[in-house]
Amino acid sequence: MSLITRLVLASNNAGKLREFRRLLEPLGYAVIPQAELGVAAADEPHVTFIENALAKARQASLRTGLPALADDSGICVDALDGAPGVRSARYAGEPASDARNNEALIAAMAGVTDRHAHYYCVLVLVRHADDPQPIIAEGMWHGTIVDEPRGSGGFGYDPHFLDDTTGQTGAELPLARKNALSHRGKAMRHLIARLEDLRRDAR
């Protein structure tokens, strides 16, 4: 199996590009954003995170001929049957807005006593568009929903997401601590471990 050295990131999010490059480039993986190669954003019509991530990765690989990495993530609230789920970024509709999404979530939680929730992230790497064995790494971050926002950092639902272990919201946690606890941080560490296993096997 050929060694992966270059991969296309199936995202147009500048923050994600910086994060993936920060983690992967020191290990010898060149990360190229799909927009730089003329690839438009893929549709995300599916009801599961993994199907959406696979759709994004396969399209980017098909259009470029390179291995492709995609992620899909969101927040799942137990009392809302997993919502906002895959609709996390647009829970309140268009135009997408963190403030409006948080307002919609807190409104949906009015009178609800079960406040348990978790963030979920899945990363999918395909070596080619028809890869029958995509590399899949996932991570979860457990907490509860609080009505009053706390903290000025983070993004998305972080001001209302109270971490189980620290008693701080995602918006209160220092970035390094958040990365150690977060769903995306855990998924990235699992992905890197898988990539390093493949590198050793290819030697």
DRENGU-756359 format. One line per field, with one value per residue (C-alpha): residue in one letter; x, y, z; residue number from 1; chain. Coordinates in Angstrom, 3 decimals. Example, Ala and Ser with C-alpha at 12.3 -4.5 7.8 and 13.67 -1.06 7.14 Angstrom:
BEGIN
aa <- A S .
px <- 12.300 13.670 .
py <- -4.500 -1.060 .
pz <- 7.800 7.140 .
i <- 1 2 .
ch <- A A .
END
This chain:
BEGIN
aa <- M S L I T R L V L A S N N A G K L R E F R R L L E P L G Y A V I P Q A E L G V A A A D E P H V T F I E N A L A K A R Q A S L R T G L P A L A D D S G I C V D A L D G A P G V R S A R Y A G E P A S D A R N N E A L I A A M A G V T D R H A H Y Y C V L V L V R H A D D P Q P I I A E G M W H G T I V D E P R G S G G F G Y D P H F L D D T T G Q T G A E L P L A R K N A L S H R G K A M R H L I A R L E D L R R D A R .
px <- 0.000 1.434 2.475 0.225 2.215 -0.310 -4.018 -6.822 -8.958 -12.631 -13.522 -13.499 -13.212 -10.025 -9.967 -10.112 -7.363 -5.083 -5.793 -5.226 -2.049 -0.764 -1.216 -0.389 2.333 4.976 4.392 5.138 1.611 0.946 -2.653 -4.169 -7.574 -10.093 -10.855 -7.215 -7.820 -11.143 -13.393 -16.719 -18.365 -20.200 -23.856 -24.534 -27.997 -27.519 -28.888 -25.627 -22.290 -20.314 -22.317 -21.842 -18.111 -17.761 -19.650 -17.320 -14.143 -15.153 -16.073 -12.786 -10.784 -12.742 -12.176 -8.468 -7.142 -5.601 -6.327 -8.956 -9.799 -13.206 -14.880 -18.415 -19.344 -22.070 -23.830 -26.366 -28.805 -30.285 -33.693 -34.015 -33.392 -29.907 -30.798 -29.358 -27.112 -26.051 -28.037 -25.959 -24.482 -27.918 -30.228 -32.048 -32.137 -30.518 -28.595 -26.488 -25.602 -24.131 -26.294 -29.509 -28.601 -27.979 -31.271 -33.102 -31.418 -32.205 -35.816 -36.101 -34.755 -37.277 -38.736 -36.516 -34.828 -32.499 -29.700 -27.199 -25.505 -22.341 -20.340 -19.417 -16.794 -15.996 -12.975 -12.884 -9.840 -10.140 -6.999 -8.944 -12.543 -13.643 -11.662 -13.551 -11.800 -11.813 -9.912 -12.480 -11.680 -14.231 -14.369 -17.014 -17.113 -19.737 -21.425 -24.707 -26.612 -26.840 -29.352 -27.062 -24.043 -20.642 -17.258 -16.005 -13.927 -14.847 -17.588 -20.857 -22.657 -19.607 -21.030 -23.943 -21.992 -20.765 -17.905 -18.501 -14.976 -13.964 -17.248 -16.413 -18.161 -16.409 -16.187 -14.469 -11.786 -8.283 -7.687 -5.061 -7.322 -10.290 -8.285 -7.335 -10.973 -12.858 -14.460 -12.316 -9.114 -9.848 -10.759 -7.570 -5.403 -7.079 -6.583 -2.902 -2.385 -4.009 -1.906 1.270 0.296 -0.141 3.211 4.960 3.172 4.280 7.972 .
py <- 0.000 3.389 5.805 8.848 12.097 14.557 14.780 17.152 18.579 18.367 21.624 25.336 26.250 28.247 27.348 23.628 23.972 25.680 23.016 20.044 21.573 22.291 18.648 16.796 18.774 18.211 14.487 14.853 15.111 17.997 19.227 20.986 22.720 21.532 25.083 25.454 22.513 23.822 21.486 22.910 21.975 18.657 18.234 16.877 15.314 12.431 11.939 10.590 12.303 9.454 9.399 13.142 12.925 10.038 11.972 14.950 12.858 10.761 13.811 15.576 12.464 11.863 15.432 15.571 12.014 12.494 10.916 13.063 13.891 15.112 15.674 16.094 17.124 18.567 18.513 15.848 16.426 13.339 14.870 16.051 12.582 13.591 16.960 19.322 16.498 16.845 20.095 21.712 24.420 25.418 24.429 27.794 27.836 30.256 32.455 30.286 32.000 30.741 33.187 32.087 28.400 28.818 30.672 27.852 25.203 26.924 27.454 23.752 22.880 25.004 22.936 19.941 18.377 15.967 18.273 15.623 16.234 15.399 16.796 14.244 14.341 11.809 12.049 10.039 9.569 7.810 6.782 7.015 7.804 4.141 3.146 0.169 0.604 4.288 5.247 6.378 8.098 9.471 11.357 12.375 15.077 14.689 17.464 19.190 22.136 25.277 28.039 30.987 31.395 31.421 32.400 34.371 31.759 28.845 28.920 27.228 25.934 26.208 28.927 26.622 23.329 22.514 20.002 17.061 16.910 20.555 22.312 24.893 25.577 25.068 28.863 29.157 26.524 27.571 26.438 23.820 22.287 22.346 20.602 17.868 17.260 17.979 15.619 16.907 16.666 13.044 12.176 13.811 11.827 8.601 9.537 10.333 7.001 5.193 7.093 6.316 2.605 2.678 4.404 1.702 -1.051 0.497 0.436 .
pz <- 0.000 -1.007 1.696 2.182 2.043 0.555 1.221 0.352 3.142 2.191 3.907 3.128 6.823 7.414 11.109 10.395 7.786 10.311 12.933 10.623 9.243 12.757 13.731 10.528 8.751 11.495 10.897 7.191 5.746 3.347 3.763 0.739 0.992 -1.579 -2.763 -3.844 -6.208 -7.519 -5.504 -4.350 -1.051 -1.174 -0.355 3.150 2.823 5.231 8.739 10.206 10.717 9.184 5.943 5.500 6.198 3.743 1.058 1.477 1.477 -1.542 -3.617 -2.829 -3.675 -6.885 -8.086 -7.222 -7.380 -3.937 -0.569 1.140 4.735 5.905 9.214 10.430 13.916 16.064 19.394 20.370 23.241 24.891 25.628 22.006 20.547 19.457 17.942 16.801 15.502 11.877 11.704 14.458 12.241 10.904 13.751 13.615 9.802 7.415 7.652 9.946 13.214 16.488 18.432 16.736 17.073 20.800 21.236 19.438 21.588 24.884 23.757 22.899 26.355 28.257 31.110 30.309 33.344 31.502 30.374 29.221 25.885 24.013 21.175 18.503 15.758 13.072 10.769 7.554 5.361 2.006 0.116 -3.153 -4.083 -4.053 -0.958 0.553 3.913 4.819 7.934 10.500 13.788 16.217 19.470 22.001 24.672 27.400 29.328 30.114 28.680 30.836 30.159 30.897 28.593 30.294 28.902 25.931 24.098 21.869 19.273 18.398 21.463 23.754 26.053 26.944 27.089 30.604 30.629 32.977 34.354 34.895 35.676 33.019 29.755 26.444 26.200 29.603 29.060 27.977 24.397 25.250 27.896 25.542 22.821 25.290 26.236 23.038 20.572 17.705 19.726 20.622 17.026 15.734 18.145 17.017 13.354 13.854 15.599 12.652 10.119 12.004 12.100 8.316 7.886 9.928 7.961 4.654 5.593 .
i <- 1 2 3 4 5 6 7 8 9 10 11 12 13 14 15 16 17 18 19 20 21 22 23 24 25 26 27 28 29 30 31 32 33 34 35 36 37 38 39 40 41 42 43 44 45 46 47 48 49 50 51 52 53 54 55 56 57 58 59 60 61 62 63 64 65 66 67 68 69 70 71 72 73 74 75 76 77 78 79 80 81 82 83 84 85 86 87 88 89 90 91 92 93 94 95 96 97 98 99 100 101 102 103 104 105 106 107 108 109 110 111 112 113 114 115 116 117 118 119 120 121 122 123 124 125 126 127 128 129 130 131 132 133 134 135 136 137 138 139 140 141 142 143 144 145 146 147 148 149 150 151 152 153 154 155 156 157 158 159 160 161 162 163 164 165 166 167 168 169 170 171 172 173 174 175 176 177 178 179 180 181 182 183 184 185 186 187 188 189 190 191 192 193 194 195 196 197 198 199 200 201 202 203 .
ch <- A A A A A A A A A A A A A A A A A A A A A A A A A A A A A A A A A A A A A A A A A A A A A A A A A A A A A A A A A A A A A A A A A A A A A A A A A A A A A A A A A A A A A A A A A A A A A A A A A A A A A A A A A A A A A A A A A A A A A A A A A A A A A A A A A A A A A A A A A A A A A A A A A A A A A A A A A A A A A A A A A A A A A A A A A A A A A A A A A A A A A A A A A A A A A A A A A A A A A A A A A A A .
END
